[in-house]
Amino acid sequence: MTPDDPTDDELSPAERGLNQHLELLRASPPTGGAQLVTTVIRGVRWQRAIRDPLVLVGAVATAVADGLGLLFEPPEDGS
């Protein structure tokens, strides 16, 4: 342990619990297949390509909903 590292006495209960979980992960790291990286990269590229059109569709749908809300809003009583 270095002087900058907190000792177990200085750790909160949540930090001690996190350390225990991390030790379990370090003891048995996950294994991935040879195609895992390729599959993840392909998914990321697809999501990046479709993001802008989906944002545009969401903005148009919001504008239409706002417009319809204004159009069909009941009139306010002026009296």
C-alpha positions as CSV (number, residue, x, y, z in Angstrom):
1,M,0.0,0.0,0.0
2,T,1.2,3.5,-0.8
3,P,0.8,6.5,1.6
4,D,-1.9,7.8,-0.8
5,D,-4.0,4.7,-0.5
6,P,-6.6,4.7,2.3
7,T,-6.4,1.8,4.8
8,D,-9.3,-0.4,5.6
9,D,-10.0,1.6,8.7
10,E,-10.5,4.7,6.6
11,L,-12.9,3.1,4.1
12,S,-16.7,3.5,4.5
13,P,-18.8,0.3,4.6
14,A,-19.9,1.0,1.0
15,E,-16.2,1.3,-0.1
16,R,-15.3,-2.0,1.7
17,G,-18.2,-3.7,0.0
18,L,-17.1,-2.4,-3.4
19,N,-13.5,-3.6,-2.7
20,Q,-14.9,-7.1,-2.0
21,H,-16.9,-7.2,-5.2
22,L,-13.9,-6.0,-7.2
23,E,-11.7,-8.7,-5.7
24,L,-14.2,-11.3,-6.9
25,L,-14.1,-9.8,-10.4
26,R,-10.3,-9.8,-10.3
27,A,-10.2,-13.4,-9.2
28,S,-12.3,-14.6,-12.2
29,P,-12.1,-12.1,-15.1
30,P,-14.8,-12.5,-17.8
31,T,-13.8,-14.2,-20.9
32,G,-14.9,-13.2,-24.3
33,G,-15.0,-14.9,-27.6
34,A,-12.8,-14.0,-30.6
35,Q,-15.8,-12.3,-32.3
36,L,-16.8,-10.2,-29.2
37,V,-14.9,-7.1,-30.2
38,T,-16.0,-7.2,-33.8
39,T,-19.7,-7.6,-32.7
40,V,-19.4,-4.7,-30.2
41,I,-17.8,-2.4,-32.8
42,R,-20.4,-3.3,-35.4
43,G,-23.1,-2.4,-32.9
44,V,-21.5,0.9,-32.0
45,R,-21.2,1.8,-35.6
46,W,-24.8,1.0,-36.4
47,Q,-26.0,3.0,-33.4
48,R,-23.8,6.0,-34.3
49,A,-25.2,5.9,-37.9
50,I,-28.8,5.8,-36.9
51,R,-28.6,8.3,-34.0
52,D,-28.9,11.6,-36.0
53,P,-32.0,10.4,-38.0
54,L,-33.7,9.3,-34.7
55,V,-32.9,12.6,-33.1
56,L,-34.5,14.4,-36.1
57,V,-37.6,12.2,-36.0
58,G,-37.9,12.9,-32.2
59,A,-37.6,16.6,-32.8
60,V,-40.3,16.6,-35.6
61,A,-42.6,14.5,-33.5
62,T,-42.2,16.9,-30.6
63,A,-42.9,19.9,-32.8
64,V,-46.0,18.2,-34.2
65,A,-47.3,17.3,-30.8
66,D,-46.7,20.9,-29.6
67,G,-48.5,22.3,-32.6
68,L,-51.5,20.0,-32.1
69,G,-51.6,20.9,-28.5
70,L,-51.8,24.6,-29.3
71,L,-54.3,24.0,-32.1
72,F,-56.7,21.9,-29.9
73,E,-56.1,23.8,-26.7
74,P,-59.4,25.0,-25.2
75,P,-59.8,28.8,-25.3
76,E,-59.2,30.7,-22.1
77,D,-62.1,32.6,-20.6
78,G,-61.5,36.3,-20.9
79,S,-64.2,37.2,-18.4
